[in-house]
Amino acid sequence: MGGGTLSELDELERLVDMAGDDVQARVVGRVTSDERAFPILAVSLGSTDRDAPSVGFFGGVHGLERIGSAVVIAYLRSVLMRLRWDASLHRMLETLRMVFVPLVNPGGMWRGTRANPNGVDLMRNAPLEAREPVAFLVGGQRISAALPWYRGLPGAPMEAESAALCRVVEEELLTRPFSIALDCHSGFGLCDRIWFPYAHSALPIAHLADVHALKVILDESYCNHRYVIEPQSRQYLAHGDLWDYLYLRGGGDPQRAFLPLTLEMGSWLWVKKNPRQLFSREGMFNPLIAHRQARVLRRHLFLLDFLARSACSYLRWLPDGSIRARHREQALARWYPRLLP
């Protein structure tokens, strides 16, 4: 990598220095790649009241998908700039906790690989087995780190990066009455998708009605958005999904709601416009032309802001009673018709 630096980490550290006392930044893990040490930084701001809702934004879980980190950093930059003048943002942060981990896998990003420096795919690394058969390799494998989608050795502790992400979620999100997480990725496809759990099972989650209610207010507020919202199991099942693991860890308390979402930006959109990107491993997952990268950032920042505002205002839209039952019925009809009587 030219210049001997990791530009995303440099930008994140600049933003933290600029923000000063407006944010709390901490190193939640350290990793080494090619004899270089990298911190995993978590940046938080807003309410410290444990009864306040929270929202978390994550990127760079797959080191090759740099656009995910770019989206999270761009939104963090927007929030910090608005703190200088936006009174409504200050009011929102009085009752909302915001957490950012834009670069979960700095070692993989340094090496230009999907996996971390140990060859482990962090999204297959949780101690969780799929309940149904998974696709060969893509669903997670323990054959070899030389093959993609490697889960790590059986019984081994989670990788440092996975463990760091889990600690942040457990401390900052799962302790709150309501929380949303958005993990930003890119992958093959011609459309942008928002996935919710499960990946390890084709069954619906307990908070299916809440996800459907969130989809409804997104559709009503931004009727021209182009996201396909669906359970990840509609595309494939997988072992070791981190968000399934974290959802199950936080899902036992009926007084709390944790909604983990994954943004899968359709990278074929960029390849279609610039087919030469097919000849670059990085080009298959990221927009390589500056104006297209800027367009991608503009396209998605409203989503992150919407999720922050919806978390802050969850009491105004989260369904209850008969309304909750109706949302669940509509969600089953949309996403799980085979389960209807």
Buried (B, 14 or more C-beta within 10 A) or exposed (E): EEEEEBBBBEBBBEBBEEBEEBBBBEEBBBBEBEEBEBBBBBBBBBBEEEEBBBBBBBBBBBBBBBBBBBBBBBBBBBBBEBBEEBEEBEEBBEBBBBBBBBBBBBBBBBBEBBBBBBBBBBBBBBBBEBEEEBEEEBBBBBEEBEEBBBBBEEEEEBBBBBBBBBBBBEEBBBBBBBBBBBBBBBBEBEEBBBBBBBBBBBBBBBBBBBBBBBBBBBEEEEEEBEBEBBBBBEBEBBBBBBBBBBBBBBBEEEEBBBBBBBBBBBBBBBBEEBEEBEEEEEBBBBBBEEEBBEBBBEBBBEBBBBBBBBBBBBEEEBBEEEEBEBBBBBBBEEBBEEEEE
